[in-house]
């Protein structure tokens, strides 16, 4: 009995020490006072640049609960600063990110600028700690996964990689234009009863999400795949699909968790620890953003309409030079090639070459490497 009490006391002390490194803070973003938790390892050394991982909780959850996800334990040996922000409470849905995930036309907190808040957190961390600007990452679970996907689509220039757990691209996101190849990983249970693997009422299905990112990143559509050892009797098996392209930054990972519900997996109860897989994915990627000229041009390329029926227009900045325009099928077949010699280009879709579906548009030239998925349909 005394031995059990001794080990229980040691466990409590270790937990208290870990929690002691978490600090609750607030900041003003827009007109709102926002809250977040930040974890700084006792091993942090300002002379050694740290990685930054921002973790986003799910619908109805809070930063205190989600900070137990476990990244702080990885941080102690991997030199990571971890931030766990708090979503604003929606009048009907509870704490929710403005992620684009909605149901029957209602999108929680649709007027809250969570993108600006998350970016401000990264800026604040860099101002107060020695953060490596090339190693900043975002991950999230459930609605936090939806918000992670929104950041990957709409505000990705400061981040090296993204990982969504049980959350896809929300149905309220209509502009699918990340503007560059995005290293991204996705985890999803096939028996998810909240964010369905297939028939997702809040946004994209898991398979469609992976098709979108592999097309955007110009990956080989045939992945390498492995199955995790099924050593634990949890009625769950795990298949990992790795999609690769011409560079490391084209990488898309898909963890299909067969039989898993809406949950995060951990060893020894499961055959995989999800957050460890997230970190092993993150650590392979650095944000090698193109030069300022290239980024400025790419940010000002406009493609419309999308989805398209009869034509697609491309507008580029003045003095962007001669640019190549190419259109590929999801299987990688080139179906259109042309040039932009001024600021406007039009592609007619009524020539019999195009069938309904998703394509990848590429615009390239000196200091420009822009890609965007486009959807054609009558």
C-alpha positions as CSV (number, residue, x, y, z in Angstrom):
1,X,0.0,0.0,0.0
2,X,2.8,2.4,0.9
3,X,4.6,1.5,-2.4
4,X,1.4,2.3,-4.4
5,X,1.0,5.7,-2.6
6,X,4.6,6.5,-3.3
7,X,4.3,6.0,-7.0
8,X,0.9,7.8,-7.0
9,X,2.6,10.8,-5.3
10,X,5.4,10.8,-7.9
11,X,2.8,10.7,-10.7
12,X,0.9,13.6,-9.2
13,X,4.2,15.6,-8.8
14,X,5.1,15.0,-12.5
15,X,1.7,16.1,-13.7
16,X,1.8,19.2,-11.6
17,X,5.3,20.0,-12.9
18,X,4.1,19.6,-16.5
19,X,1.1,21.7,-15.9
20,X,3.2,24.4,-14.2
21,X,4.8,25.2,-17.5
22,X,1.4,26.1,-19.0
23,X,0.6,29.8,-18.7
24,X,-2.8,31.4,-19.4
25,X,-2.7,34.6,-21.3
26,X,-5.0,37.1,-23.1
27,X,-4.7,39.4,-26.1
28,X,-6.9,41.8,-28.0
29,X,-7.7,40.7,-31.5
30,X,-10.1,42.8,-33.4
31,X,-12.5,44.1,-30.8
32,X,-12.4,40.9,-28.7
33,X,-10.3,39.9,-25.8
34,X,-9.0,36.4,-26.7
35,X,-7.6,33.8,-24.4
36,X,-4.9,31.2,-25.0
37,X,-2.5,28.9,-23.1
38,X,1.2,28.6,-23.9
39,X,3.6,25.9,-22.9
40,X,7.3,26.7,-22.5
41,X,9.4,23.7,-21.7
42,X,11.7,23.9,-18.7
43,X,14.4,22.9,-21.2
44,X,13.7,26.0,-23.4
45,X,16.9,27.9,-24.2
46,X,16.6,31.3,-26.0
47,X,19.9,30.7,-27.8
48,X,18.4,27.7,-29.6
49,X,15.6,28.4,-32.0
50,X,12.4,26.6,-31.1
51,X,9.5,25.3,-33.3
52,X,6.0,26.6,-32.8
53,X,2.9,24.3,-32.8
54,X,-0.5,25.9,-32.6
55,X,-3.2,23.4,-31.5
56,X,-6.9,24.1,-32.1
57,X,-9.7,22.4,-30.0
58,X,-13.0,21.1,-31.2
59,X,-16.6,22.4,-31.1
60,X,-17.7,23.0,-27.5
61,X,-14.3,22.2,-26.1
62,X,-11.9,24.7,-24.4
63,X,-8.2,25.5,-24.2
64,X,-7.7,24.0,-20.8
65,X,-9.0,20.6,-21.7
66,X,-7.4,20.5,-25.1
67,X,-4.0,21.4,-23.7
68,X,-3.9,17.9,-22.3
69,X,-3.6,16.6,-25.9
70,X,0.0,15.8,-25.1
71,X,2.2,18.1,-27.2
72,X,3.8,19.5,-24.1
73,X,5.4,16.1,-23.4
74,X,6.9,16.1,-26.9
75,X,7.9,19.7,-26.4
76,X,10.2,18.9,-23.5
77,X,12.6,16.9,-25.7
78,X,11.8,18.4,-29.2
79,X,12.3,22.1,-28.4
80,X,8.7,23.2,-29.2
81,X,6.7,26.1,-27.9
82,X,3.0,25.0,-27.8
83,X,0.0,27.4,-28.0
84,X,-3.5,26.3,-27.3
85,X,-6.0,29.1,-28.1
86,X,-9.6,29.4,-27.0
87,X,-12.4,29.8,-29.5
88,X,-15.2,32.3,-28.9
89,X,-18.6,31.0,-27.7
90,X,-21.3,31.0,-30.4
91,X,-24.9,31.8,-29.4
92,X,-26.1,28.4,-30.7
93,X,-23.1,26.1,-31.1
94,X,-20.9,26.8,-28.0
95,X,-17.2,27.5,-28.4
96,X,-16.6,27.4,-32.1
97,X,-14.0,28.5,-34.7
98,X,-15.1,30.5,-37.8
99,X,-13.9,27.5,-39.8
100,X,-16.4,27.3,-42.6
101,X,-17.9,24.2,-41.2
102,X,-21.7,24.6,-40.9
103,X,-25.0,22.8,-41.0
104,X,-28.1,23.6,-42.9
105,X,-26.7,27.0,-43.9
106,X,-25.6,28.1,-40.4
107,X,-21.9,28.8,-39.8
108,X,-20.9,29.4,-36.2
109,X,-19.1,32.7,-35.4
110,X,-19.1,33.7,-39.0
111,X,-18.2,37.3,-38.1
112,X,-15.2,36.4,-35.8
113,X,-11.8,36.8,-37.5
114,X,-10.1,33.7,-36.2
115,X,-7.5,33.8,-39.0
116,X,-6.2,37.1,-37.7
117,X,-6.3,35.8,-34.1
118,X,-4.2,32.7,-35.0
119,X,-1.7,34.7,-37.0
120,X,-1.4,37.2,-34.1
121,X,-0.6,34.4,-31.8
122,X,2.2,33.3,-34.0
123,X,3.5,36.9,-34.2
124,X,3.3,37.3,-30.4
125,X,5.2,34.1,-29.9
126,X,8.0,35.2,-32.2
127,X,8.2,38.5,-30.5
128,X,8.6,36.9,-27.0
129,X,10.5,33.7,-27.7
130,X,13.3,32.5,-30.0
131,X,11.0,30.9,-32.6
132,X,12.4,29.5,-35.9
133,X,10.2,31.3,-38.5
134,X,10.7,28.3,-40.8
135,X,9.3,25.9,-38.3
136,X,5.8,27.0,-37.4
137,X,2.9,24.5,-37.6
138,X,-0.9,24.3,-37.0
139,X,-2.9,21.2,-36.1
140,X,-6.5,20.7,-34.8
141,X,-9.1,18.2,-33.9
142,X,-12.7,18.1,-35.2
143,X,-13.8,21.8,-35.7
144,X,-10.2,22.6,-34.9
145,X,-9.3,20.4,-37.9
146,X,-11.7,22.3,-40.0
147,X,-10.0,25.6,-38.9
148,X,-6.6,24.1,-39.6
149,X,-7.8,23.3,-43.2
150,X,-9.1,26.9,-43.5
151,X,-5.7,28.3,-42.4
152,X,-4.0,26.0,-44.9
153,X,-6.2,27.3,-47.7
154,X,-6.4,31.0,-46.8
155,X,-3.4,32.0,-44.6
156,X,-0.5,29.6,-45.1
157,X,2.5,31.7,-46.0
158,X,3.9,31.8,-42.4
159,X,3.5,28.1,-41.7
160,X,5.5,25.1,-42.8
161,X,2.9,22.3,-42.5
162,X,-0.6,21.5,-41.3
163,X,-2.3,18.5,-39.8
164,X,-6.1,18.0,-39.4
165,X,-7.6,15.3,-37.1
166,X,-11.2,14.4,-37.9
167,X,-12.0,17.7,-39.6
168,X,-12.0,18.5,-43.3
169,X,-12.7,21.6,-45.5
170,X,-16.0,23.2,-44.4
171,X,-18.9,23.6,-46.8
172,X,-18.8,27.3,-46.3
173,X,-15.3,27.6,-47.9
174,X,-15.9,28.4,-51.5
175,X,-12.5,29.8,-52.5
176,X,-10.2,26.8,-52.7
177,X,-7.0,28.6,-53.6
178,X,-4.0,27.9,-51.3
179,X,-1.7,29.5,-53.9
180,X,1.1,27.0,-53.3
181,X,1.9,23.4,-52.5
182,X,1.0,22.7,-48.8
183,X,2.5,19.8,-46.8
184,X,-0.5,18.4,-45.0
185,X,-1.6,15.3,-43.1
186,X,-5.1,14.1,-42.3
187,X,-6.4,11.6,-39.8
188,X,-9.9,10.2,-39.9
189,X,-11.9,7.3,-38.5
190,X,-14.1,5.4,-40.9
191,X,-16.7,5.0,-38.1
192,X,-16.7,8.6,-37.1
193,X,-20.2,9.4,-36.0
194,X,-19.7,13.1,-35.7
195,X,-17.7,14.2,-38.8
196,X,-18.6,11.3,-41.1
197,X,-15.8,9.7,-43.1
198,X,-18.3,9.6,-46.0
199,X,-21.5,11.6,-46.2
200,X,-20.0,14.5,-44.1
201,X,-22.8,17.0,-43.5
202,X,-20.3,19.8,-42.5
203,X,-17.9,19.8,-45.4
204,X,-15.8,17.5,-47.6
205,X,-15.6,13.8,-47.2
206,X,-12.2,12.4,-46.2
207,X,-11.4,10.9,-49.6
208,X,-12.4,14.1,-51.4
209,X,-10.2,16.1,-49.1
210,X,-7.2,13.9,-49.9
211,X,-8.0,14.2,-53.7
212,X,-8.1,18.0,-53.4
213,X,-4.7,18.2,-51.7
214,X,-3.0,15.6,-53.9
215,X,-4.2,17.5,-56.9
216,X,-3.2,20.9,-55.5
217,X,0.3,19.5,-54.7
218,X,0.7,17.7,-58.0
219,X,1.3,14.4,-56.2
220,X,1.5,11.0,-57.8
221,X,-2.1,9.8,-57.5
222,X,-0.9,6.4,-56.5
223,X,0.3,6.5,-52.9
224,X,2.7,4.3,-51.0
225,X,0.8,2.6,-48.2
226,X,1.6,0.7,-45.1
227,X,-0.6,-0.9,-42.4
228,X,0.2,-0.4,-38.7
229,X,0.8,-3.5,-36.7
230,X,-2.6,-4.6,-35.3
231,X,-1.3,-5.5,-31.8
232,X,-4.0,-3.9,-29.6
233,X,-7.4,-5.4,-29.3
234,X,-9.3,-2.1,-29.9
235,X,-11.3,-3.1,-33.0
236,X,-9.3,-0.5,-35.0
237,X,-6.8,-1.0,-37.8
238,X,-4.7,1.8,-39.3
239,X,-3.6,2.4,-42.9
240,X,-1.2,5.2,-43.8
241,X,-1.2,6.5,-47.4
242,X,1.8,8.7,-48.5
243,X,1.4,10.8,-51.6
244,X,4.5,12.4,-52.9
245,X,5.5,14.8,-55.7
246,X,8.7,16.4,-57.0
247,X,9.7,17.9,-53.7
248,X,9.3,17.2,-50.0
249,X,6.8,20.1,-49.8
250,X,4.4,18.2,-52.0
251,X,3.8,15.6,-49.3
252,X,0.2,14.6,-48.4
253,X,-0.4,11.9,-45.7
254,X,-3.7,10.2,-45.0
255,X,-4.1,8.1,-41.9
256,X,-7.3,6.0,-42.4
257,X,-8.3,4.7,-39.0
258,X,-10.5,1.7,-39.9
259,X,-13.3,1.3,-37.3
260,X,-12.4,4.4,-35.2
261,X,-15.0,6.9,-34.1
262,X,-14.5,10.6,-33.5
263,X,-11.4,10.3,-31.3
264,X,-7.7,10.9,-31.0
265,X,-5.7,7.6,-30.8
266,X,-3.0,7.0,-28.2
267,X,-0.7,4.1,-27.3
268,X,-1.0,1.7,-25.5
269,X,-4.8,1.7,-25.9
270,X,-4.3,1.9,-29.7
271,X,-1.7,1.0,-32.2
272,X,-0.7,4.6,-32.9
273,X,-0.2,7.8,-31.0
274,X,-1.7,10.4,-33.3
275,X,0.1,13.5,-32.0
276,X,3.4,11.7,-32.3
277,X,2.7,11.0,-36.0
278,X,1.7,14.7,-36.4
279,X,5.0,15.8,-34.9
280,X,7.1,13.3,-37.0
281,X,5.3,14.7,-40.1
282,X,5.9,18.4,-39.0
283,X,9.6,18.0,-38.3
284,X,10.3,17.0,-41.9
285,X,9.1,20.3,-43.2
286,X,10.4,23.8,-43.2
287,X,8.8,26.9,-44.7
288,X,11.0,27.8,-47.6
289,X,8.7,30.5,-48.9
290,X,9.6,32.0,-52.2
291,X,11.1,35.5,-52.5
292,X,8.8,38.5,-51.9
293,X,8.4,39.3,-55.6
294,X,7.1,35.9,-56.3
295,X,4.8,35.9,-53.3
296,X,3.4,39.3,-54.2
297,X,2.6,38.2,-57.8
298,X,1.0,35.0,-56.7
299,X,-1.2,36.7,-54.1
300,X,-2.6,38.9,-56.9
301,X,-3.5,36.2,-59.4
302,X,-7.3,35.9,-59.7
303,X,-9.1,32.9,-61.3
304,X,-12.9,33.1,-61.8
305,X,-15.5,31.7,-62.0
306,X,-14.7,28.6,-59.9
307,X,-16.6,26.3,-60.3
308,X,-16.9,27.1,-64.0
309,X,-19.2,26.0,-66.8
310,X,-18.4,27.7,-70.1
311,X,-15.1,29.5,-69.5
312,X,-12.5,30.4,-66.9
313,X,-10.7,33.8,-66.7
314,X,-7.2,34.4,-65.3
315,X,-6.1,37.9,-64.3
316,X,-2.5,38.6,-63.3
317,X,-0.7,41.7,-62.0
318,X,0.8,44.2,-64.4
319,X,4.4,43.6,-65.3
320,X,4.4,40.0,-64.3
321,X,6.0,39.0,-67.5
322,X,5.1,36.2,-69.9
323,X,3.5,33.4,-68.0
324,X,2.7,29.8,-68.9
325,X,-0.8,28.5,-68.3
326,X,-1.4,24.7,-68.0
327,X,-4.4,22.7,-67.1
328,X,-4.2,19.1,-65.8
329,X,-6.7,16.4,-65.0
330,X,-6.6,14.8,-61.5
331,X,-4.7,11.9,-63.0
332,X,-2.0,14.3,-64.2
333,X,-2.8,14.5,-67.9
334,X,-2.2,17.8,-69.6
335,X,-5.4,19.0,-71.3
336,X,-4.6,22.7,-72.0
337,X,-1.5,24.8,-72.5
338,X,-1.2,28.5,-73.3
339,X,0.5,31.8,-72.4
340,X,-0.5,35.0,-70.7
341,X,1.1,37.9,-72.5
342,X,-0.8,40.7,-70.8
343,X,-3.0,40.8,-67.7
344,X,-5.9,38.7,-68.9
345,X,-6.3,35.2,-70.2
346,X,-9.5,33.2,-71.1
347,X,-9.9,29.4,-71.4
348,X,-12.9,28.2,-73.3
349,X,-14.4,25.0,-71.9
350,X,-16.8,24.4,-74.8
351,X,-14.3,22.7,-77.1
352,X,-15.2,19.1,-76.2
353,X,-11.9,18.5,-74.3
354,X,-13.3,19.0,-70.8
355,X,-15.5,16.8,-68.8
356,X,-17.1,17.5,-65.4
357,X,-14.7,17.2,-62.5
358,X,-11.7,18.7,-60.8
359,X,-8.6,20.0,-62.6
360,X,-5.3,21.6,-61.6
361,X,-4.5,25.0,-63.0
362,X,-0.9,26.1,-63.1
363,X,0.5,29.5,-63.9
364,X,4.3,29.6,-64.0
365,X,7.1,31.9,-65.1
366,X,10.1,33.8,-63.7
367,X,9.6,34.0,-59.9
368,X,6.0,32.6,-60.3
369,X,4.8,29.1,-59.4
370,X,1.1,29.3,-58.8
371,X,-1.4,26.4,-58.7
372,X,-5.1,26.2,-58.0
373,X,-7.7,23.4,-58.2
374,X,-10.6,24.4,-60.4
375,X,-13.9,22.5,-60.8
376,X,-15.8,22.3,-64.1
377,X,-19.4,21.2,-64.3
378,X,-22.6,21.9,-66.3
